[in-house]
Amino acid sequence: MSSITRELQRNALHDGSYSAVFAESTAKKRADDKRRRSAMTPEVSELVEQGLENRFSPEQIIGRHAQQGNFDMPCVQTLYNHISANRKAGGKMYRRLRLRGRRRKPRGQGKQRRSIIPNRRDISERPVEVEQRQRFGDFECDLIIGAGHSGVFAECRKRSGKVQFRDRIADLAD
């Protein structure tokens, strides 16, 4: 079936004729009908208000209802967007948030957690002789630091052979 045939069948008038204006209006109506439904139904909004009254965070509200088997809850950001819209409309839901509507810290962004080694030389600056793996005595070493500087290991490998050793260094947290 060609696309023209489908267009004529889908958007024909009652008498079987075709009108571009009618076709465009019915296409817009179909597009409006299939728009995504809002996850913030009045029932969900009521549950959110009750949770905020009990001093729960939006994350806790969603987690609690998920444990109870209510999987029709929206995501956390949708709850925060709903609370923000309520505030802009003059509502007071934001006052029940723990931070009272102040900006939340975005997850996964912020200062870098890894420490930078001072006077570090990049691997691209390694001499050509080392890359050839012919010279005796060239080692490649890695320093492995545990979470919270709880443990430090040094690992060295000989570039031209299979010699390798590891050693634990004293805790840096002490």
Contacts in CASP RR format, 6 or more apart in sequence:
PFRMAT RR
TARGET T0000
AUTHOR 0000-0000-0000
METHOD contacts of the structure
MODEL  1
MSSITRELQRNALHDGSYSAVFAESTAKKRADDKRRRSAMTPEVSELVEQ
GLENRFSPEQIIGRHAQQGNFDMPCVQTLYNHISANRKAGGKMYRRLRLR
GRRRKPRGQGKQRRSIIPNRRDISERPVEVEQRQRFGDFECDLIIGAGHS
GVFAECRKRSGKVQFRDRIADLAD
7 23 0 8 1.000
8 18 0 8 1.000
10 23 0 8 1.000
10 26 0 8 1.000
11 18 0 8 1.000
11 22 0 8 1.000
11 23 0 8 1.000
11 26 0 8 1.000
11 27 0 8 1.000
12 18 0 8 1.000
13 19 0 8 1.000
13 22 0 8 1.000
39 72 0 8 1.000
39 73 0 8 1.000
39 74 0 8 1.000
39 75 0 8 1.000
39 78 0 8 1.000
40 74 0 8 1.000
40 78 0 8 1.000
40 82 0 8 1.000
44 72 0 8 1.000
44 73 0 8 1.000
44 74 0 8 1.000
45 82 0 8 1.000
47 61 0 8 1.000
47 65 0 8 1.000
47 73 0 8 1.000
48 58 0 8 1.000
48 61 0 8 1.000
48 79 0 8 1.000
48 82 0 8 1.000
48 83 0 8 1.000
48 93 0 8 1.000
49 93 0 8 1.000
51 60 0 8 1.000
51 61 0 8 1.000
52 61 0 8 1.000
52 83 0 8 1.000
52 93 0 8 1.000
52 96 0 8 1.000
52 97 0 8 1.000
53 96 0 8 1.000
55 96 0 8 1.000
55 98 0 8 1.000
56 64 0 8 1.000
57 97 0 8 1.000
57 98 0 8 1.000
58 76 0 8 1.000
58 79 0 8 1.000
58 80 0 8 1.000
58 83 0 8 1.000
58 97 0 8 1.000
59 76 0 8 1.000
61 73 0 8 1.000
61 79 0 8 1.000
62 73 0 8 1.000
62 74 0 8 1.000
62 75 0 8 1.000
62 76 0 8 1.000
62 79 0 8 1.000
63 73 0 8 1.000
65 73 0 8 1.000
66 73 0 8 1.000
74 82 0 8 1.000
80 104 0 8 1.000
82 93 0 8 1.000
83 93 0 8 1.000
83 94 0 8 1.000
83 97 0 8 1.000
83 101 0 8 1.000
84 94 0 8 1.000
84 101 0 8 1.000
86 92 0 8 1.000
86 93 0 8 1.000
86 94 0 8 1.000
87 93 0 8 1.000
87 94 0 8 1.000
87 101 0 8 1.000
94 100 0 8 1.000
94 101 0 8 1.000
95 101 0 8 1.000
115 145 0 8 1.000
117 143 0 8 1.000
129 135 0 8 1.000
129 138 0 8 1.000
130 138 0 8 1.000
130 159 0 8 1.000
133 159 0 8 1.000
133 160 0 8 1.000
133 161 0 8 1.000
134 160 0 8 1.000
135 160 0 8 1.000
136 160 0 8 1.000
137 158 0 8 1.000
137 159 0 8 1.000
137 160 0 8 1.000
138 158 0 8 1.000
138 159 0 8 1.000
138 160 0 8 1.000
139 156 0 8 1.000
139 157 0 8 1.000
139 158 0 8 1.000
139 159 0 8 1.000
140 156 0 8 1.000
140 157 0 8 1.000
140 159 0 8 1.000
141 154 0 8 1.000
141 155 0 8 1.000
141 156 0 8 1.000
141 157 0 8 1.000
142 154 0 8 1.000
142 155 0 8 1.000
142 156 0 8 1.000
143 152 0 8 1.000
143 153 0 8 1.000
143 154 0 8 1.000
143 155 0 8 1.000
144 152 0 8 1.000
144 153 0 8 1.000
144 154 0 8 1.000
144 155 0 8 1.000
145 151 0 8 1.000
145 152 0 8 1.000
145 172 0 8 1.000
146 152 0 8 1.000
148 173 0 8 1.000
149 171 0 8 1.000
149 172 0 8 1.000
149 173 0 8 1.000
150 171 0 8 1.000
150 173 0 8 1.000
151 168 0 8 1.000
151 169 0 8 1.000
151 171 0 8 1.000
151 172 0 8 1.000
151 173 0 8 1.000
152 168 0 8 1.000
152 169 0 8 1.000
152 170 0 8 1.000
152 171 0 8 1.000
152 172 0 8 1.000
153 166 0 8 1.000
153 167 0 8 1.000
153 168 0 8 1.000
153 169 0 8 1.000
154 166 0 8 1.000
154 167 0 8 1.000
154 169 0 8 1.000
155 164 0 8 1.000
155 165 0 8 1.000
155 166 0 8 1.000
156 164 0 8 1.000
156 165 0 8 1.000
156 166 0 8 1.000
157 163 0 8 1.000
157 164 0 8 1.000
158 164 0 8 1.000
END
